[in-house]
Amino acid sequence: VVAEAEVVAEAEGLRLHLSSSRATGYKGVQQSPSGRFRAGHRVDGRQVCYGTFDTAVEAAVAYARAVGEAPGQAELAAAAAAR
């Protein structure tokens, strides 16, 4: 699974959020009773769902896309905040 995650993340240029406390191994990813994986997080106290996926890696990629983890994204946000 880790090798698959590295390949997917590298291909998309994303940094996945690993979590040792989550059963799926990824922050923002939960497994539903049906066995599918849901990506999401809370924004201003409301749950935002980014979709359901067949694998935890796909859900982790969706989470990383949604929270803006493309290379250079943090630098762009910091530059915008400094203006």
Biopython code that builds the backbone (N, CA, C, O; Angstrom):
import numpy as np
from Bio.PDB.StructureBuilder import StructureBuilder

atoms = [
    (1, "VAL", "N", (0.829, -1.194, 0.000)),
    (1, "VAL", "CA", (0.000, 0.000, 0.000)),
    (1, "VAL", "C", (0.872, 1.256, 0.000)),
    (1, "VAL", "O", (0.569, 2.215, -0.709)),
    (2, "VAL", "N", (1.951, 1.261, 0.787)),
    (2, "VAL", "CA", (2.824, 2.433, 0.839)),
    (2, "VAL", "C", (3.455, 2.682, -0.519)),
    (2, "VAL", "O", (3.527, 3.828, -0.963)),
    (3, "ALA", "N", (3.913, 1.626, -1.191)),
    (3, "ALA", "CA", (4.517, 1.790, -2.513)),
    (3, "ALA", "C", (3.495, 2.354, -3.492)),
    (3, "ALA", "O", (3.823, 3.218, -4.306)),
    (4, "GLU", "N", (2.262, 1.872, -3.419)),
    (4, "GLU", "CA", (1.196, 2.382, -4.282)),
    (4, "GLU", "C", (0.954, 3.859, -3.995)),
    (4, "GLU", "O", (0.767, 4.648, -4.922)),
    (5, "ALA", "N", (0.954, 4.238, -2.724)),
    (5, "ALA", "CA", (0.737, 5.634, -2.336)),
    (5, "ALA", "C", (1.847, 6.517, -2.879)),
    (5, "ALA", "O", (1.584, 7.615, -3.370)),
    (6, "GLU", "N", (3.079, 6.049, -2.796)),
    (6, "GLU", "CA", (4.208, 6.830, -3.300)),
    (6, "GLU", "C", (4.100, 7.048, -4.798)),
    (6, "GLU", "O", (4.382, 8.142, -5.287)),
    (7, "VAL", "N", (3.697, 6.024, -5.529)),
    (7, "VAL", "CA", (3.562, 6.134, -6.983)),
    (7, "VAL", "C", (2.453, 7.118, -7.332)),
    (7, "VAL", "O", (2.637, 7.978, -8.193)),
    (8, "VAL", "N", (1.307, 7.000, -6.674)),
    (8, "VAL", "CA", (0.181, 7.890, -6.956)),
    (8, "VAL", "C", (0.547, 9.319, -6.609)),
    (8, "VAL", "O", (0.303, 10.230, -7.400)),
    (9, "ALA", "N", (1.132, 9.530, -5.433)),
    (9, "ALA", "CA", (1.487, 10.881, -4.993)),
    (9, "ALA", "C", (2.534, 11.498, -5.906)),
    (9, "ALA", "O", (2.440, 12.673, -6.263)),
    (10, "GLU", "N", (3.526, 10.712, -6.279)),
    (10, "GLU", "CA", (4.580, 11.229, -7.155)),
    (10, "GLU", "C", (4.002, 11.606, -8.505)),
    (10, "GLU", "O", (4.373, 12.629, -9.082)),
    (11, "ALA", "N", (3.097, 10.784, -9.007)),
    (11, "ALA", "CA", (2.507, 11.045, -10.306)),
    (11, "ALA", "C", (1.685, 12.326, -10.286)),
    (11, "ALA", "O", (1.636, 13.047, -11.283)),
    (12, "GLU", "N", (1.053, 12.609, -9.184)),
    (12, "GLU", "CA", (0.204, 13.787, -9.096)),
    (12, "GLU", "C", (0.909, 14.962, -8.438)),
    (12, "GLU", "O", (0.342, 16.053, -8.375)),
    (13, "GLY", "N", (2.124, 14.773, -7.949)),
    (13, "GLY", "CA", (2.862, 15.851, -7.325)),
    (13, "GLY", "C", (2.292, 16.277, -5.989)),
    (13, "GLY", "O", (2.392, 17.446, -5.619)),
    (14, "LEU", "N", (1.697, 15.353, -5.263)),
    (14, "LEU", "CA", (1.060, 15.666, -3.985)),
    (14, "LEU", "C", (1.824, 15.061, -2.822)),
    (14, "LEU", "O", (2.549, 14.078, -2.980)),
    (15, "ARG", "N", (1.650, 15.666, -1.641)),
    (15, "ARG", "CA", (2.195, 15.100, -0.405)),
    (15, "ARG", "C", (1.019, 14.571, 0.395)),
    (15, "ARG", "O", (0.176, 15.341, 0.856)),
    (16, "LEU", "N", (0.963, 13.249, 0.561)),
    (16, "LEU", "CA", (-0.131, 12.641, 1.306)),
    (16, "LEU", "C", (0.099, 12.815, 2.802)),
    (16, "LEU", "O", (1.239, 12.853, 3.266)),
    (17, "HIS", "N", (-0.982, 12.918, 3.539)),
    (17, "HIS", "CA", (-0.918, 13.142, 4.976)),
    (17, "HIS", "C", (-1.016, 11.797, 5.697)),
    (17, "HIS", "O", (-2.109, 11.257, 5.869)),
    (18, "LEU", "N", (0.107, 11.272, 6.106)),
    (18, "LEU", "CA", (0.125, 9.992, 6.806)),
    (18, "LEU", "C", (-0.292, 10.197, 8.257)),
    (18, "LEU", "O", (-0.030, 11.246, 8.845)),
    (19, "SER", "N", (-0.941, 9.187, 8.828)),
    (19, "SER", "CA", (-1.385, 9.260, 10.218)),
    (19, "SER", "C", (-1.221, 7.898, 10.874)),
    (19, "SER", "O", (-1.760, 6.898, 10.400)),
    (20, "SER", "N", (-0.470, 7.872, 11.970)),
    (20, "SER", "CA", (-0.296, 6.605, 12.687)),
    (20, "SER", "C", (-1.492, 6.309, 13.580)),
    (20, "SER", "O", (-1.639, 5.182, 14.052)),
    (21, "SER", "N", (-2.348, 7.294, 13.821)),
    (21, "SER", "CA", (-3.492, 7.081, 14.705)),
    (21, "SER", "C", (-4.770, 6.703, 13.961)),
    (21, "SER", "O", (-5.768, 6.351, 14.590)),
    (22, "ARG", "N", (-4.752, 6.768, 12.654)),
    (22, "ARG", "CA", (-5.931, 6.405, 11.862)),
    (22, "ARG", "C", (-5.805, 4.979, 11.355)),
    (22, "ARG", "O", (-4.722, 4.541, 10.968)),
    (23, "ALA", "N", (-6.909, 4.265, 11.360)),
    (23, "ALA", "CA", (-6.913, 2.872, 10.900)),
    (23, "ALA", "C", (-6.515, 2.769, 9.428)),
    (23, "ALA", "O", (-5.932, 1.768, 9.011)),
    (24, "THR", "N", (-6.828, 3.803, 8.641)),
    (24, "THR", "CA", (-6.498, 3.776, 7.217)),
    (24, "THR", "C", (-5.044, 4.147, 6.954)),
    (24, "THR", "O", (-4.503, 3.836, 5.893)),
    (25, "GLY", "N", (-4.411, 4.814, 7.922)),
    (25, "GLY", "CA", (-3.035, 5.258, 7.748)),
    (25, "GLY", "C", (-2.920, 6.652, 7.160)),
    (25, "GLY", "O", (-1.810, 7.152, 6.978)),
    (26, "TYR", "N", (-4.057, 7.297, 6.853)),
    (26, "TYR", "CA", (-4.047, 8.620, 6.236)),
    (26, "TYR", "C", (-4.972, 9.571, 6.981)),
    (26, "TYR", "O", (-6.072, 9.194, 7.384)),
    (27, "LYS", "N", (-4.517, 10.806, 7.160)),
    (27, "LYS", "CA", (-5.347, 11.843, 7.746)),
    (27, "LYS", "C", (-6.470, 12.175, 6.764)),
    (27, "LYS", "O", (-6.244, 12.262, 5.557)),
    (28, "GLY", "N", (-7.679, 12.359, 7.292)),
    (28, "GLY", "CA", (-8.809, 12.745, 6.452)),
    (28, "GLY", "C", (-9.459, 11.601, 5.710)),
    (28, "GLY", "O", (-10.320, 11.832, 4.861)),
    (29, "VAL", "N", (-9.068, 10.362, 6.009)),
    (29, "VAL", "CA", (-9.616, 9.192, 5.307)),
    (29, "VAL", "C", (-10.223, 8.234, 6.325)),
    (29, "VAL", "O", (-9.570, 7.848, 7.295)),
    (30, "GLN", "N", (-11.472, 7.856, 6.094)),
    (30, "GLN", "CA", (-12.159, 6.892, 6.953)),
    (30, "GLN", "C", (-12.720, 5.774, 6.090)),
    (30, "GLN", "O", (-13.100, 5.987, 4.939)),
    (31, "GLN", "N", (-12.765, 4.571, 6.671)),
    (31, "GLN", "CA", (-13.357, 3.445, 5.947)),
    (31, "GLN", "C", (-14.796, 3.280, 6.398)),
    (31, "GLN", "O", (-15.081, 3.261, 7.596)),
    (32, "SER", "N", (-15.700, 3.162, 5.442)),
    (32, "SER", "CA", (-17.116, 2.984, 5.753)),
    (32, "SER", "C", (-17.412, 1.500, 5.970)),
    (32, "SER", "O", (-16.607, 0.645, 5.600)),
    (33, "PRO", "N", (-18.563, 1.196, 6.568)),
    (33, "PRO", "CA", (-18.931, -0.211, 6.769)),
    (33, "PRO", "C", (-19.003, -1.012, 5.462)),
    (33, "PRO", "O", (-18.847, -2.233, 5.471)),
    (34, "SER", "N", (-19.241, -0.323, 4.343)),
    (34, "SER", "CA", (-19.316, -1.007, 3.045)),
    (34, "SER", "C", (-17.939, -1.414, 2.537)),
    (34, "SER", "O", (-17.823, -2.184, 1.584)),
    (35, "GLY", "N", (-16.879, -0.883, 3.188)),
    (35, "GLY", "CA", (-15.525, -1.205, 2.765)),
    (35, "GLY", "C", (-14.895, -0.136, 1.893)),
    (35, "GLY", "O", (-13.694, -0.187, 1.623)),
    (36, "ARG", "N", (-15.693, 0.840, 1.443)),
    (36, "ARG", "CA", (-15.141, 1.938, 0.644)),
    (36, "ARG", "C", (-14.527, 2.974, 1.567)),
    (36, "ARG", "O", (-14.747, 2.939, 2.778)),
    (37, "PHE", "N", (-13.762, 3.892, 1.006)),
    (37, "PHE", "CA", (-13.041, 4.890, 1.789)),
    (37, "PHE", "C", (-13.563, 6.285, 1.474)),
    (37, "PHE", "O", (-13.798, 6.626, 0.315)),
    (38, "ARG", "N", (-13.741, 7.085, 2.520)),
    (38, "ARG", "CA", (-14.273, 8.433, 2.381)),
    (38, "ARG", "C", (-13.194, 9.441, 2.740)),
    (38, "ARG", "O", (-12.497, 9.285, 3.743)),
    (39, "ALA", "N", (-13.058, 10.476, 1.917)),
    (39, "ALA", "CA", (-12.112, 11.559, 2.194)),
    (39, "ALA", "C", (-12.900, 12.786, 2.614)),
    (39, "ALA", "O", (-13.904, 13.133, 1.992)),
    (40, "GLY", "N", (-12.438, 13.449, 3.683)),
    (40, "GLY", "CA", (-13.105, 14.663, 4.107)),
    (40, "GLY", "C", (-12.471, 15.245, 5.351)),
    (40, "GLY", "O", (-11.581, 14.641, 5.950)),
    (41, "HIS", "N", (-12.932, 16.421, 5.735)),
    (41, "HIS", "CA", (-12.517, 17.040, 6.991)),
    (41, "HIS", "C", (-13.513, 18.131, 7.367)),
    (41, "HIS", "O", (-14.445, 18.423, 6.616)),
    (42, "ARG", "N", (-13.306, 18.724, 8.530)),
    (42, "ARG", "CA", (-14.211, 19.768, 9.007)),
    (42, "ARG", "C", (-13.696, 21.149, 8.609)),
    (42, "ARG", "O", (-12.503, 21.441, 8.686)),
    (43, "VAL", "N", (-14.650, 21.995, 8.178)),
    (43, "VAL", "CA", (-14.361, 23.382, 7.848)),
    (43, "VAL", "C", (-15.402, 24.225, 8.573)),
    (43, "VAL", "O", (-16.602, 24.083, 8.336)),
    (44, "ASP", "N", (-14.943, 25.093, 9.447)),
    (44, "ASP", "CA", (-15.840, 25.940, 10.245)),
    (44, "ASP", "C", (-16.904, 25.107, 10.958)),
    (44, "ASP", "O", (-18.068, 25.502, 11.029)),
    (45, "GLY", "N", (-16.500, 23.959, 11.482)),
    (45, "GLY", "CA", (-17.397, 23.099, 12.238)),
    (45, "GLY", "C", (-18.316, 22.219, 11.413)),
    (45, "GLY", "O", (-19.104, 21.459, 11.974)),
    (46, "ARG", "N", (-18.235, 22.303, 10.121)),
    (46, "ARG", "CA", (-19.091, 21.491, 9.245)),
    (46, "ARG", "C", (-18.238, 20.445, 8.527)),
    (46, "ARG", "O", (-17.117, 20.722, 8.099)),
    (47, "GLN", "N", (-18.790, 19.246, 8.405)),
    (47, "GLN", "CA", (-18.082, 18.166, 7.726)),
    (47, "GLN", "C", (-18.176, 18.365, 6.213)),
    (47, "GLN", "O", (-19.265, 18.544, 5.669)),
    (48, "VAL", "N", (-17.028, 18.330, 5.542)),
    (48, "VAL", "CA", (-16.973, 18.443, 4.090)),
    (48, "VAL", "C", (-16.450, 17.114, 3.559)),
    (48, "VAL", "O", (-15.376, 16.663, 3.957)),
    (49, "CYS", "N", (-17.209, 16.483, 2.659)),
    (49, "CYS", "CA", (-16.807, 15.196, 2.089)),
    (49, "CYS", "C", (-16.320, 15.413, 0.662)),
    (49, "CYS", "O", (-16.970, 16.094, -0.131)),
    (50, "TYR", "N", (-15.171, 14.827, 0.348)),
    (50, "TYR", "CA", (-14.593, 14.971, -0.987)),
    (50, "TYR", "C", (-14.888, 13.777, -1.879)),
    (50, "TYR", "O", (-14.465, 13.746, -3.035)),
    (51, "GLY", "N", (-15.608, 12.799, -1.358)),
    (51, "GLY", "CA", (-16.013, 11.658, -2.156)),
    (51, "GLY", "C", (-15.686, 10.338, -1.497)),
    (51, "GLY", "O", (-15.003, 10.287, -0.473)),
    (52, "THR", "N", (-16.183, 9.268, -2.098)),
    (52, "THR", "CA", (-15.879, 7.915, -1.639)),
    (52, "THR", "C", (-15.092, 7.208, -2.732)),
    (52, "THR", "O", (-15.300, 7.444, -3.923)),
    (53, "PHE", "N", (-14.188, 6.341, -2.305)),
    (53, "PHE", "CA", (-13.226, 5.735, -3.222)),
    (53, "PHE", "C", (-13.039, 4.261, -2.909)),
    (53, "PHE", "O", (-13.351, 3.805, -1.809)),
    (54, "ASP", "N", (-12.531, 3.526, -3.877)),
    (54, "ASP", "CA", (-12.293, 2.091, -3.702)),
    (54, "ASP", "C", (-11.102, 1.808, -2.798)),
    (54, "ASP", "O", (-11.084, 0.789, -2.109)),
    (55, "THR", "N", (-10.102, 2.694, -2.789)),
    (55, "THR", "CA", (-8.909, 2.449, -1.974)),
    (55, "THR", "C", (-8.617, 3.646, -1.074)),
    (55, "THR", "O", (-9.033, 4.770, -1.357)),
    (56, "ALA", "N", (-7.899, 3.387, 0.008)),
    (56, "ALA", "CA", (-7.489, 4.443, 0.929)),
    (56, "ALA", "C", (-6.549, 5.423, 0.230)),
    (56, "ALA", "O", (-6.579, 6.620, 0.517)),
    (57, "VAL", "N", (-5.727, 4.932, -0.671)),
    (57, "VAL", "CA", (-4.785, 5.795, -1.392)),
    (57, "VAL", "C", (-5.540, 6.805, -2.257)),
    (57, "VAL", "O", (-5.196, 7.986, -2.273)),
    (58, "GLU", "N", (-6.559, 6.349, -2.970)),
    (58, "GLU", "CA", (-7.348, 7.268, -3.790)),
    (58, "GLU", "C", (-7.997, 8.345, -2.926)),
    (58, "GLU", "O", (-8.028, 9.516, -3.305)),
    (59, "ALA", "N", (-8.511, 7.950, -1.774)),
    (59, "ALA", "CA", (-9.130, 8.910, -0.859)),
    (59, "ALA", "C", (-8.088, 9.881, -0.314)),
    (59, "ALA", "O", (-8.367, 11.072, -0.182)),
    (60, "ALA", "N", (-6.893, 9.387, 0.002)),
    (60, "ALA", "CA", (-5.830, 10.250, 0.513)),
    (60, "ALA", "C", (-5.384, 11.262, -0.536)),
    (60, "ALA", "O", (-5.065, 12.403, -0.200)),
    (61, "VAL", "N", (-5.358, 10.858, -1.795)),
    (61, "VAL", "CA", (-5.007, 11.773, -2.881)),
    (61, "VAL", "C", (-6.086, 12.853, -3.005)),
    (61, "VAL", "O", (-5.765, 14.028, -3.186)),
    (62, "ALA", "N", (-7.348, 12.470, -2.911)),
    (62, "ALA", "CA", (-8.439, 13.449, -2.972)),
    (62, "ALA", "C", (-8.340, 14.438, -1.817)),
    (62, "ALA", "O", (-8.550, 15.635, -2.009)),
    (63, "TYR", "N", (-8.023, 13.953, -0.623)),
    (63, "TYR", "CA", (-7.850, 14.827, 0.544)),
    (63, "TYR", "C", (-6.687, 15.796, 0.307)),
    (63, "TYR", "O", (-6.820, 16.993, 0.562)),
    (64, "ALA", "N", (-5.565, 15.296, -0.171)),
    (64, "ALA", "CA", (-4.397, 16.139, -0.415)),
    (64, "ALA", "C", (-4.709, 17.207, -1.467)),
    (64, "ALA", "O", (-4.298, 18.359, -1.325)),
    (65, "ARG", "N", (-5.431, 16.826, -2.515)),
    (65, "ARG", "CA", (-5.834, 17.799, -3.535)),
    (65, "ARG", "C", (-6.702, 18.888, -2.913)),
    (65, "ARG", "O", (-6.507, 20.074, -3.175)),
    (66, "ALA", "N", (-7.659, 18.475, -2.090)),
    (66, "ALA", "CA", (-8.627, 19.408, -1.519)),
    (66, "ALA", "C", (-7.998, 20.386, -0.539)),
    (66, "ALA", "O", (-8.414, 21.543, -0.472)),
    (67, "VAL", "N", (-7.016, 19.947, 0.212)),
    (67, "VAL", "CA", (-6.410, 20.852, 1.195)),
    (67, "VAL", "C", (-5.217, 21.595, 0.606)),
    (67, "VAL", "O", (-4.516, 22.305, 1.328)),
    (68, "GLY", "N", (-4.977, 21.442, -0.688)),
    (68, "GLY", "CA", (-3.978, 22.241, -1.377)),
    (68, "GLY", "C", (-2.552, 21.844, -1.108)),
    (68, "GLY", "O", (-1.733, 22.694, -0.760)),
    (69, "GLU", "N", (-2.230, 20.568, -1.259)),
    (69, "GLU", "CA", (-0.875, 20.109, -0.996)),
    (69, "GLU", "C", (-0.061, 19.909, -2.263)),
    (69, "GLU", "O", (0.802, 19.032, -2.315)),
    (70, "ALA", "N", (-0.324, 20.702, -3.271)),
    (70, "ALA", "CA", (0.515, 20.650, -4.463)),
    (70, "ALA", "C", (1.834, 21.335, -4.148)),
    (70, "ALA", "O", (1.863, 22.226, -3.298)),
    (71, "PRO", "N", (2.923, 20.956, -4.798)),
    (71, "PRO", "CA", (4.217, 21.588, -4.530)),
    (71, "PRO", "C", (4.133, 23.101, -4.698)),
    (71, "PRO", "O", (3.571, 23.601, -5.673)),
    (72, "GLY", "N", (4.698, 23.819, -3.736)),
    (72, "GLY", "CA", (4.708, 25.267, -3.795)),
    (72, "GLY", "C", (3.463, 25.932, -3.247)),
    (72, "GLY", "O", (3.428, 27.155, -3.116)),
    (73, "GLN", "N", (2.446, 25.162, -2.925)),
    (73, "GLN", "CA", (1.184, 25.720, -2.447)),
    (73, "GLN", "C", (1.368, 26.462, -1.131)),
    (73, "GLN", "O", (0.803, 27.540, -0.948)),
    (74, "ALA", "N", (2.139, 25.908, -0.223)),
    (74, "ALA", "CA", (2.368, 26.552, 1.064)),
    (74, "ALA", "C", (3.099, 27.876, 0.880)),
    (74, "ALA", "O", (2.784, 28.861, 1.548)),
    (75, "GLU", "N", (4.071, 27.899, -0.022)),
    (75, "GLU", "CA", (4.806, 29.132, -0.284)),
    (75, "GLU", "C", (3.902, 30.203, -0.886)),
    (75, "GLU", "O", (4.016, 31.379, -0.540)),
    (76, "LEU", "N", (3.000, 29.799, -1.788)),
    (76, "LEU", "CA", (2.071, 30.757, -2.394)),
    (76, "LEU", "C", (1.122, 31.328, -1.341)),
    (76, "LEU", "O", (0.838, 32.525, -1.340)),
    (77, "ALA", "N", (0.637, 30.474, -0.451)),
    (77, "ALA", "CA", (-0.262, 30.927, 0.611)),
    (77, "ALA", "C", (0.464, 31.887, 1.550)),
    (77, "ALA", "O", (-0.105, 32.896, 1.966)),
    (78, "ALA", "N", (1.704, 31.582, 1.882)),
    (78, "ALA", "CA", (2.480, 32.454, 2.776)),
    (78, "ALA", "C", (2.737, 33.802, 2.119)),
    (78, "ALA", "O", (2.664, 34.839, 2.778)),
    (79, "ALA", "N", (3.038, 33.793, 0.828)),
    (79, "ALA", "CA", (3.281, 35.042, 0.106)),
    (79, "ALA", "C", (2.023, 35.895, 0.033)),
    (79, "ALA", "O", (2.086, 37.116, 0.179)),
    (80, "ALA", "N", (0.881, 35.255, -0.192)),
    (80, "ALA", "CA", (-0.388, 35.977, -0.254)),
    (80, "ALA", "C", (-0.737, 36.578, 1.105)),
    (80, "ALA", "O", (-1.255, 37.693, 1.176)),
    (81, "ALA", "N", (-0.461, 35.856, 2.171)),
    (81, "ALA", "CA", (-0.752, 36.340, 3.519)),
    (81, "ALA", "C", (0.147, 37.510, 3.900)),
    (81, "ALA", "O", (-0.244, 38.359, 4.700)),
    (82, "ALA", "N", (1.340, 37.560, 3.335)),
    (82, "ALA", "CA", (2.299, 38.614, 3.671)),
    (82, "ALA", "C", (1.947, 39.947, 2.997)),
    (82, "ALA", "O", (2.456, 40.993, 3.400)),
    (83, "ARG", "N", (1.108, 39.919, 2.008)),
    (83, "ARG", "CA", (0.746, 41.150, 1.271)),
    (83, "ARG", "C", (-0.171, 42.041, 2.041)),
    (83, "ARG", "O", (-0.556, 43.102, 1.551)),
]
sb = StructureBuilder()
sb.init_structure("model")
sb.init_model(0)
sb.init_chain("A")
sb.init_seg("    ")
for serial, (resi, resn, name, xyz) in enumerate(atoms, 1):
    if name == "N":
        sb.init_residue(resn, " ", resi, " ")
    sb.init_atom(name, np.array(xyz, "f"), 0.0, 1.0, " ", f" {name:<3s}", serial, name[0])
structure = sb.get_structure()
